[in-house]
Amino acid sequence: MELQPIFSPPSSVGNACFRMRHQICMSMNHHMCKSDARNRVFLRLQSEYSFKISRGSIYCSNFSENNPTTPSISETTDAKVIYSVAPAMGHNKESHPECNSRVPAIMDALEKVELTSKFRGSEVIELQSLRPASVDDIASVHAKAYVSGLEKVMDQASEKGLIFIDGSGPTYATPTTFQESLLAAGAGTSLVDSVVAASKVSHNPPVGFALIRPPGHHAVPKGPMGFCVFGNVAIAARYAQRAHGLKRVFIIDFDVHHGNGTNDAFYDDPDIFFLSTHQDGSYPGTGKIDQVGRGAGEGATLNLPLPGGSGDIAMRTVFDEVIAPCAQRFKPDIILVSAGYDGHVLDPLASLQYTTGTYYMLASSIKQLAKDLCGGRCVFFLEGGYNLTSLSYSVADSFRAFLGEPSLAADFDDPAILYDEPSKMVKQAIQKIKHIHSL
Ligand SMILES: [Zn+2]
């Protein structure tokens, strides 16, 4: 399959994006790349960025000899969070919600509330010198023709500065997109290495968090989709199986949109359980409640569409009555999380009512689930989240959950903007999914 660039952006989600661009632009700061910077080599962008944000973190010289991206065992003994940063500064389109100010906004918030290694010493570790994913890693999920096709269209991206590679979203590419997408996927697999290594010497290994973009969960095996280039979480799932012999992978996707790409990659696979909660009727329209997997994989996909307006109460019930029992029955070897923060009540792209406190609860509960079920092996992957403030404070509160510290959500959340959740419809959806999956 040849990847065909699209040169006129269609609307759909794009319209919603553009409606909100004023709000997003107002939040953009000096991290924004100027257009001439697009032609810089991505590694240079990456290293400049890392230099700025990583004071106090671990450097290459401290890494174990076998794998240059994995901190040594002694370095992870006290760690409660280990994160990687791949902000894709060259992959950017002005006024697009999936822009290059997202990861820097998170890093700024983490610095501001003193949650980086500079303030936390060995409790919080940032991985350095990330290894880009190999083409074989990517091809464990995506068609090789797509991978080589994307590399080829980088020439056109260089010529034009920016091209569209998929109509939905739309999904754009710049001259650095291919390399930066490899780096994003590699930042995820590197964390899998670190968390697995730490779990061999500790019952309480650090939770991994890949602060990466472009996001991945809409990218289908044959190509890009919905702002996503490579399926970062899906690639990490295959990598965990292949590189570490972790056969059973449980993927939780709490992004407001259905993770259709991950869904499709493992639809007939009984060893990778994909569980997605998402807003009913939102992009891309897949993830109906009766989509449960196929063939040998039947029952290993769970899709729970939630009515618009669902919020903290709904998600707490879903966690207790659906996510936890489902994971307990599956008995995973590792839990991977598509962590989208666009279900936040302040997010411009959807209409759920999650709060910063909801994300704290999810982070804390999923960490505990991993501790109970799979030696604490758990890695979060950044997906959506387009209000830079709610995104960054929700990620920060997720870090607090991993550290076992109290939530500071009350300082950020404003209960006055919330309205009644559609509790009757939520209850019906939960009853139905429990019946379908015999929970
Ligand atoms: Zn999303």
Boltz pocket constraint, residues with backbone or C-beta under 6 A from the ligand:
constraints:
  - pocket:
      binder: B
      contacts: [[A, 255], [A, 256], [A, 257], [A, 340], [A, 342], [A, 383], [A, 384], [A, 385]]
      max_distance: 6.0
